[in-house]
Amino acid sequence: MVAKEAVYLMIEPFHAYGHDLMRRAFEDFGLRCVILVEDVYDALHKREYCAPIPEAWVAAYYYCPRDRASYVARRLQKKYDLVALIPWSEPSLELAIALLNCLSIDWVRPEILARFRNKFELKNYLRLHHPNIRMNASWTIQHAEDVEKIRSQLPSKFVIKPIDGVSNQRVGFFTSDQPAKSFIDYFIASGSGRYVLEEFIEGTEYAVNGQTDEKGDVIVYSILRYHHKNINGRPNVYTRSVHVRTSDPAFTPLKLYAESVVRALGLHRCPFHAEIRLDPERGPCLVEIGARSVGNQLVLLMRDAHGSALDPLRIAAYFYLSAKPLTQWPLDWARYDRTQALNVDGITDQSGLITALSGIEAIEQHESFRRWVVKPEVGRSIKVTQDLLSQPYSFHLATDLKDVDLLLEAEQLEKQLLIRTQGVDRSLRVNAFFVHVTQRIIFKFKWLKFRLSLRS
């Protein structure tokens, strides 16, 4: 009998992270993957902005929506030796859980992974089993009437958000003395579904990022401080993610708290991204945590901080695919503490097609510029910024120069970047519209070709 090829399953990898993980799996382990696609339209849209995936890295492409996971898993088991699974993004965790329930892949247990897609259950697990870890109060709700039922228990300030939400979408901020209409309006705008109501946590918000090894030991790579702005009707729109040095008084308490949370949740061989608020009086408290690498290509900012020897995605790929100890962790904390680094999240109050741009060259030629995360282009559609998915642009800055104020430089560069969707002459509007329509027509043909190429 011919031996089956050993492959790993890769869920919609059309992103710089997915591309890098596949490259590492192929170069370091000699493994090809089976790419699983849940949403053909969304996957193809993302593939348009991703580097081409070499054919040598891929054994096959399969169409695999969540309700067909067990069927596709059975088909794949007949043909391949399925040795691992890489759910690199937040949305891919759902399909990963379904697959882990019907495959014998040795990795994080599906019931543990499922906690990370239910904001209430995750915190409730910690409250019940690890009461020594500070946690805020929360309730599950589905509509405005549920809020009224617990009004007597409501904290003075609280938030409501989807129980499995991502990218800061549909987060509502409230106080306990607001009228019932406020909650009705929120649910009308947000739509039906399952939500969590959580006590608002005071203090500055941070992100603690790292990796767990084969024993569940926690290795922290970096801490970032979030800057928010009250704009476009949302009080928590991201504007900056700023590198926090180990000498900062916030670093150690945040690191220790994040380590206790990750260990308590039973995560192993998996990257993590924990968002934590630090109250000056009560200490750290978990906002959310993901069983994945930090987004917005911020793993690259970690690489900038520790030096090129650290490759968080290569380490993540190693532990997705291997249960063996890693002999070397190339963390350069001395360099980390010499570095200034930040991510700039753009904000706009415009919606429509970008018709005119200026200031791109000034940003790209700046000595602290490292990379675009989202680069604005004429003909691209943008909308009013309310969450991370509606940012019109995003880029990274980093330097080890002591006399540079990177926050000030970021502000000056943003002032030079002018994006216009209206108020320009007719020729520019026609050109932007023509570019947009042409792109949409080409995309429709690509979508059909891509869907036909997928095995079912």
C-alpha positions as a printed Julia matrix, in Angstrom:
456×3 Matrix{Float64}:
   0.0    0.0     0.0
   1.25   3.46   -0.93
   1.74   5.65    2.14
  -0.52   8.66    2.4
   1.1   12.08    2.1
   1.38  13.87    5.45
  -0.3   17.28    5.16
  -1.68  19.94    7.48
  -4.96  21.81    7.13
  -4.78  25.56    6.48
  -7.93  27.66    6.81
  -8.25  30.58    4.34
  -4.6   31.7     4.48
  -4.96  34.69    2.13
  -3.04  37.16    4.26
   0.61  37.99    4.95
   0.43  35.86    8.11
  -1.04  32.85    6.32
   1.51  33.14    3.55
   4.4   33.27    6.03
   3.08  30.31    8.05
   2.79  28.18    4.9
   6.28  29.14    3.79
   7.71  28.11    7.16
   5.79  24.82    7.16
   7.18  23.98    3.72
  10.76  25.18    4.28
  11.22  24.0     7.89
   9.12  20.81    7.87
   8.76  19.92    4.18
   4.97  19.82    4.6
   2.35  20.78    2.06
  -1.13  21.86    3.09
  -4.74  21.4     2.11
  -6.3   24.86    1.97
  -9.89  25.02    3.22
 -12.17  27.81    2.02
 -15.36  28.68    3.91
 -16.48  31.87    2.16
 -15.42  31.92   -1.48
 -16.22  35.6    -2.05
 -14.41  36.81    1.06
 -11.45  34.49    0.49
 -10.98  35.66   -3.08
 -11.24  39.31   -2.05
  -8.43  38.77    0.48
  -6.38  36.76   -2.01
  -6.33  39.8    -4.3
  -4.26  41.66   -1.7
  -2.0   38.74   -0.78
   1.23  37.5    -2.35
   0.66  34.54   -4.71
   0.86  31.15   -2.98
   3.43  28.86   -4.69
   1.86  25.67   -6.03
   4.61  23.62   -4.36
   3.22  24.52   -0.92
  -0.31  23.23   -1.61
  -1.64  19.69   -2.02
  -5.24  20.73   -2.74
  -7.96  23.34   -2.24
 -11.31  22.33   -0.73
 -14.58  24.16   -0.23
 -15.39  23.59    3.43
 -18.14  25.65    5.09
 -18.63  24.84    8.77
 -21.69  22.64    8.28
 -19.71  20.36    5.93
 -16.64  20.02    8.17
 -17.22  16.37    9.12
 -17.91  15.35    5.51
 -14.8   17.1     4.18
 -12.73  15.71    7.07
 -13.78  12.13    6.16
 -12.87  12.68    2.52
  -9.48  14.12    3.41
  -8.69  11.3     5.85
  -9.09   8.75    3.07
  -6.5   10.51    0.93
  -4.05  12.16    3.35
  -2.35  11.7     6.7
  -3.67  14.81    8.51
  -0.94  15.78   10.98
  -1.83  19.33   12.02
  -4.2   22.25   11.71
  -3.38  25.98   11.49
  -6.28  28.3    12.39
  -4.2   31.48   12.17
  -7.04  34.05   12.33
  -9.95  34.73   14.69
 -12.7   33.7    12.21
 -10.86  30.48   11.3
 -11.18  29.21   14.9
 -14.84  28.26   14.35
 -14.03  25.83   11.53
 -10.99  24.6    13.44
 -13.21  23.64   16.39
 -15.58  21.72   14.09
 -12.65  19.88   12.5
 -10.94  19.06   15.81
 -14.18  17.46   17.0
 -14.0   14.88   14.19
 -10.24  14.45   13.68
  -7.54  12.95   15.91
  -5.12  15.84   15.52
  -2.92  16.32   18.6
  -3.25  20.0    19.44
  -5.43  22.23   21.62
  -8.61  20.4    22.68
 -11.72  21.74   20.88
 -13.52  22.56   24.14
 -10.59  24.76   25.19
 -10.45  26.49   21.81
 -14.22  27.07   21.9
 -13.84  29.31   24.96
 -11.96  31.8    22.81
 -14.99  32.27   20.55
 -17.43  32.97   23.37
 -16.56  36.09   25.33
 -18.95  35.24   28.15
 -18.0   31.58   28.6
 -14.29  32.36   28.63
 -14.58  34.88   31.45
 -17.14  32.77   33.29
 -14.73  29.81   33.2
 -12.03  31.98   34.75
 -14.42  33.36   37.39
 -15.52  29.84   38.4
 -12.2   27.99   38.27
  -9.66  30.74   38.95
 -11.3   33.28   41.27
  -7.9   34.68   42.24
  -7.59  36.22   38.74
  -9.38  39.56   38.61
 -12.29  39.46   36.15
 -15.1   41.91   35.45
 -18.8   40.98   35.67
 -20.67  39.92   32.52
 -24.06  38.6    31.33
 -25.32  37.01   28.12
 -28.11  38.9    26.36
 -29.9   38.85   23.01
 -32.08  41.94   22.95
 -32.97  45.16   24.78
 -35.5   43.41   27.03
 -32.69  41.33   28.52
 -30.92  44.5    29.61
 -34.05  45.71   31.39
 -34.38  42.39   33.23
 -30.99  42.87   34.89
 -31.12  46.65   35.28
 -30.93  46.41   39.09
 -27.63  44.49   38.75
 -26.07  46.7    36.1
 -22.69  48.3    36.87
 -22.58  52.09   36.56
 -20.73  51.79   33.22
 -20.83  48.83   30.83
 -20.36  47.72   27.23
 -22.43  45.5    24.95
 -20.79  43.59   22.08
 -21.29  40.44   20.0
 -20.36  37.34   21.97
 -18.02  36.22   19.15
 -17.16  39.65   17.78
 -13.9   40.66   16.08
 -12.09  43.86   15.11
 -13.86  46.09   17.65
 -17.11  45.9    15.67
 -20.55  46.82   17.1
 -19.28  47.74   20.57
 -21.75  49.9    22.48
 -20.88  51.97   25.58
 -23.57  52.69   28.16
 -24.32  53.86   31.7
 -26.88  52.26   34.02
 -29.09  55.38   34.12
 -29.65  55.48   30.34
 -33.27  55.01   29.14
 -34.47  51.78   27.57
 -34.52  53.46   24.14
 -30.7   53.57   24.15
 -30.54  49.77   24.24
 -33.33  49.4    21.68
 -31.46  51.69   19.28
 -28.25  49.7    19.77
 -29.88  46.37   18.93
 -31.74  47.83   15.94
 -28.4   49.06   14.55
 -26.43  45.93   15.49
 -28.9   43.24   14.41
 -29.98  39.96   15.96
 -27.55  37.57   17.56
 -25.91  36.67   20.84
 -24.29  39.44   22.84
 -22.37  39.88   26.06
 -22.91  42.77   28.47
 -19.75  43.49   30.44
 -18.83  45.78   33.28
 -16.67  48.59   31.89
 -13.05  48.36   33.05
 -11.35  51.65   33.92
  -7.75  52.4    32.96
  -5.47  52.38   29.93
  -5.82  49.51   27.48
  -2.85  47.37   26.45
  -2.14  44.32   24.29
   0.12  41.53   25.58
   1.36  39.27   22.79
   3.19  35.98   22.89
   3.3   32.22   22.45
   2.7   29.08   24.51
   4.98  26.08   24.15
   4.36  22.32   24.26
   3.98  22.37   28.07
   1.74  25.42   28.16
   4.52  27.7    29.42
   3.91  31.3    28.4
   6.45  33.43   26.54
   5.61  37.13   26.18
   7.11  38.88   23.13
   5.79  42.39   23.46
   3.33  44.76   25.1
   1.57  47.55   23.25
  -0.32  50.54   24.64
  -3.51  51.42   22.76
  -4.54  54.97   22.05
  -8.25  55.6    21.33
 -10.24  58.57   20.11
 -13.9   59.51   20.49
 -14.92  60.12   16.89
 -17.71  59.31   14.42
 -20.04  58.42   17.29
 -17.68  55.79   18.75
 -15.62  56.47   21.91
 -13.07  53.69   21.29
 -11.73  54.14   17.76
  -8.1   52.99   17.6
  -5.51  55.58   16.58
  -2.15  54.17   17.79
  -0.62  50.95   19.14
   2.61  51.96   20.89
   5.52  49.73   21.92
   5.9   49.5    25.73
   9.44  49.03   27.09
  10.24  46.67   29.97
  11.22  49.69   32.12
   7.66  51.03   31.92
   5.88  50.53   35.28
   2.98  48.87   33.45
   5.09  46.16   31.8
   5.63  43.69   34.67
   2.1   43.66   36.15
   0.62  43.24   32.66
   3.06  40.44   31.8
   2.38  38.54   35.03
  -1.39  38.94   34.71
  -1.42  37.79   31.06
   0.69  34.74   31.94
  -1.76  33.75   34.69
  -4.76  34.09   32.34
  -3.2   32.08   29.5
  -2.08  29.29   31.84
  -5.52  29.16   33.46
  -7.22  28.77   30.08
  -5.13  25.69   29.25
  -3.7   26.98   25.99
  -0.59  25.27   24.62
   1.35  25.26   21.33
  -0.54  28.37   20.29
   0.11  32.11   19.94
  -2.05  34.49   21.98
  -3.13  38.12   21.92
  -4.55  39.46   25.19
  -6.19  42.87   25.53
  -5.98  44.1    29.12
  -6.9   47.31   30.92
  -4.68  48.51   33.72
  -6.58  50.36   36.46
  -4.13  52.44   38.55
  -5.99  51.4    41.73
  -7.29  47.87   41.06
  -4.61  46.56   38.72
  -4.97  44.61   35.43
  -8.22  43.11   34.16
  -8.87  41.14   30.98
 -10.85  42.8    28.19
 -10.52  40.0    25.61
  -8.05  37.32   24.55
  -7.51  35.55   21.23
  -5.92  32.16   20.54
  -4.0   33.66   17.64
  -1.26  36.12   16.79
  -1.9   39.84   17.16
  -3.42  41.35   14.0
  -2.66  44.41   11.85
   0.71  42.79   11.03
   1.91  43.79   14.5
   4.0   40.6    14.7
   6.26  42.43   12.23
   6.51  45.34   14.65
   7.65  42.81   17.29
  10.29  41.67   14.8
  11.38  45.29   14.4
  11.71  45.59   18.19
  13.64  42.39   18.96
  15.6   42.33   15.73
  15.29  40.12   12.68
  16.35  37.02   14.64
  12.89  36.87   16.22
  10.24  35.55   13.86
   6.98  35.1    15.83
   5.23  33.49   12.87
   8.04  30.97   12.38
   7.77  30.04   16.08
   3.97  29.83   15.77
   4.33  27.53   12.75
   6.78  25.37   14.7
   4.32  24.77   17.53
   1.29  24.36   15.27
   3.19  21.51   13.6
   5.37  20.1    16.38
   5.05  18.99   20.0
   8.83  19.06   20.55
  10.49  21.73   22.75
  12.0   24.75   21.02
  15.67  24.98   21.96
  16.12  28.69   21.31
  13.9   31.74   21.83
  15.66  34.65   20.08
  14.36  37.47   22.28
  16.6   40.54   22.45
  15.2   42.57   25.36
  18.12  45.03   25.3
  17.28  45.93   21.7
  13.57  45.89   22.54
  14.19  48.56   25.18
  16.19  50.71   22.76
  13.39  50.68   20.21
  10.48  52.99   19.63
   7.76  51.41   17.51
   4.1   52.09   16.8
   1.24  51.36   14.46
  -0.78  54.24   13.03
  -4.48  53.47   12.53
  -6.07  55.91   10.13
  -9.43  57.61   10.66
 -11.79  59.2     8.18
 -15.22  60.8     8.3
 -15.71  60.2     4.55
 -17.47  57.43    2.67
 -17.17  56.67   -1.03
 -14.49  56.05   -3.63
 -11.08  57.6    -3.14
 -10.74  60.11   -5.97
  -7.53  61.93   -5.0
  -4.53  61.2    -2.76
  -1.41  63.03   -1.63
   1.26  62.47    1.01
   2.0   58.81    0.22
   5.6   59.57   -0.82
   6.28  61.63    2.31
   5.33  58.66    4.49
   7.24  56.07    2.47
  10.4   58.2     2.35
  10.42  58.93    6.09
  13.37  57.26    7.84
  11.14  55.69   10.53
   8.66  54.19    8.02
   8.66  50.39    7.99
   5.61  49.2     6.02
   2.02  49.8     5.0
  -0.59  47.61    6.61
  -3.43  49.2     4.64
  -2.33  51.46    1.79
  -4.94  53.86    0.35
  -5.38  53.8    -3.43
  -7.45  55.78   -5.93
 -10.59  53.84   -6.85
 -10.75  52.01   -3.54
 -13.94  52.29   -1.52
 -13.72  53.61    2.05
 -16.31  54.27    4.74
 -16.57  56.3     7.92
 -14.17  54.8    10.49
 -15.89  53.1    13.41
 -13.79  49.94   13.9
 -10.61  48.26   12.69
 -12.22  47.03    9.47
 -13.13  50.55    8.38
  -9.72  52.17    8.75
  -8.75  53.94    5.48
  -5.03  53.35    6.01
  -2.53  51.93    8.49
   1.26  51.89    8.67
   4.17  51.06   11.0
   6.94  53.34   12.26
  10.04  52.21   14.19
  13.39  53.7    15.22
  16.18  53.21   17.74
  17.14  56.91   17.75
  16.8   58.44   21.21
  16.1   62.01   20.12
  13.07  61.09   17.96
   9.51  61.6    19.2
   7.77  58.9    17.16
   4.26  59.9    18.27
   4.89  63.46   17.09
   6.31  62.22   13.78
   3.26  60.0    13.26
   0.99  63.0    13.79
   2.96  65.11   11.31
   2.94  62.38    8.67
  -0.83  61.92    9.04
  -1.36  65.64    8.44
   0.41  65.3     5.09
  -1.76  62.38    4.0
  -4.83  63.83    2.27
  -7.6   61.49    1.1
 -10.55  62.86   -0.85
 -13.76  61.18   -1.93
 -15.5   64.34   -3.15
 -14.86  67.98   -3.97
 -12.63  67.2    -6.95
 -13.09  67.87  -10.64
 -15.21  65.59  -12.81
 -12.28  63.88  -14.56
 -10.9   62.56  -11.26
 -14.32  61.27  -10.2
 -14.82  59.53  -13.55
 -11.35  57.98  -13.37
 -11.93  56.64   -9.84
 -15.32  55.25  -10.85
 -13.85  53.6   -13.96
 -11.06  51.98  -11.93
 -13.58  50.72   -9.35
 -16.04  49.27  -11.89
 -13.26  47.6   -13.88
 -11.93  45.99  -10.73
 -15.4   44.71   -9.79
 -15.99  43.15  -13.23
 -12.61  41.41  -13.18
 -13.3   40.23   -9.64
 -16.59  38.58  -10.66
 -14.83  36.5   -13.31
 -12.09  35.55  -10.85
 -14.7   34.54   -8.27
 -16.36  32.12  -10.7
 -13.03  30.62  -11.75
 -11.91  30.26   -8.12
 -15.16  28.59   -7.01
 -14.98  26.08   -9.87
 -11.4   25.21   -8.94
 -12.33  24.18   -5.37
 -12.99  20.54   -4.57
 -16.15  19.82   -2.62
